[in-house]
Amino acid sequence: MSVTVTVAKRRNKRSKLEIMYSILEKVSNGGKKTHIMYGANLSYDLTVKYLKYLSEKGFVVEDNGIYTLTESGKRLLEVLREYVKKKAEFNEALKKVWEILPEEKPQRKRNGKVENTNTAQQQN
């Protein structure tokens, strides 16, 4: 007996650099912690963690609850903006490659057995 199992598409997680970019974008116009948190789509704990890190490194400053960028924060934001843009371009090119070569998608191992990333055949 053969059963077809559909493997759910995995949601891409943001990298630390992408999270910092989101925060710096929100801070670039000045913002309160909750504004940054919602705008960057982060939990409160992660927002606090990243704002603390960025503050300690001298990229953002806080004054009366309002966060703003320092000069080095502005430079970092520009570099991260370029990184995010190039990563998106790369991902688009990769998507086009997989459209042309769908049968060549990488396979992964599960329980010692190789399975296609789209569907898996299980023998009972």
N, C-alpha and C positions, 0 to 999 in steps of 0.2 A: 504494500500500500504506500502511496506517495502523497505527501501533503505539502502544499506550497505555503510558505510563510513570507509575508511581506515585511521587510525591514524598514522601520520608520526612519524618515530623513532626520538626521541629527541637526539640531540647531547649532549654528556656529557661535562659539563663545568669543567675546571680545578679548583681545590681548590687553595686557597692562598698559601698553602704549596707546591703544585706542581708548581706553578708559580715561587715561590722563588727558588725551586730546579732547574728549567730551567735556571734561571738567574745565580745562583751560578755555575752551570756547565759551562756556557759560560765565566764567570769571572775567573774560575779556571786557565785558561791559559793566562789570561790577555786579556782585550778586550775594544774596544771603544764602546760608547753608541749605535751606529747604528748596530754594529756587534752583540751586546747583544740583541738588539731589534729584529732583524731579526732571530737570532738563537733561541730565546725564543718564537718567534711568538707572539709578543706583539705590541700594538700600542705605539706610542711615549709617550703619556701621562702616560700610565701604566708603561712603562719602567722607566720614570723619577720618578714616585711615588714610585715604589719598590726599585730603586737604592737609593733614598733619605732615605727610611726607613732602608734599609740594612746598609747604611753608618752611619746613626744616631745610630744604635744599635751596631756598631763596627764590622760588618761582612765583609764589603768591604771598600776599600780605593781607592781614585781617585788621580792620579798624572799625570799631563799634558794630561788629557783626556783618560788615560788608567786606567781601573778598575781592581783591583786585590783583592784576598781574604786575610783576616787576619787569624791568627791562629784560632780564634773562628769561623771565616767563614768556614775554612776547616773542623772543627769539626761539624758545622751545616750541611755542605754539606754531610758528611758521614752519619749523622743521617737521613737526608732527603732522601738520596739514599736508605737506608734500608726501610724507610717508603713507598717510591714509589714502591719498589720491592714487599713488602708484600701486598700493596694494589692491585697490578696487580695479584698476586697469589690468593688473595681473590676473585677478580672479575672473574678470570678463574673458580674457584670452583663454584661460584654462577651461572655462565653461564651453567656449567655442570648440576647443580641442575635443572635449568629451562628446559634444554633439556630432562631431565627425567620426569619432572612434568609440561608439557606445559599447561595443563588445569588448573593448580593451580596458574597461574600467578596472581598477585594482581590486583584488579579492582580499578578503581578510579571513583570518583563522578564528574559528569558534569551537571550543572544546576539541582542539586538535584537528578539526575538519575544515577544509577550505570551502568558503561559500561566496557566492556572488553578492555584491553590495546591494543589489536590487531585490532579488528573491533568493530563497534558499530551498533546496530540496531535502527533506528529511525522510529517511526510510524507517518504517515501523515494523 
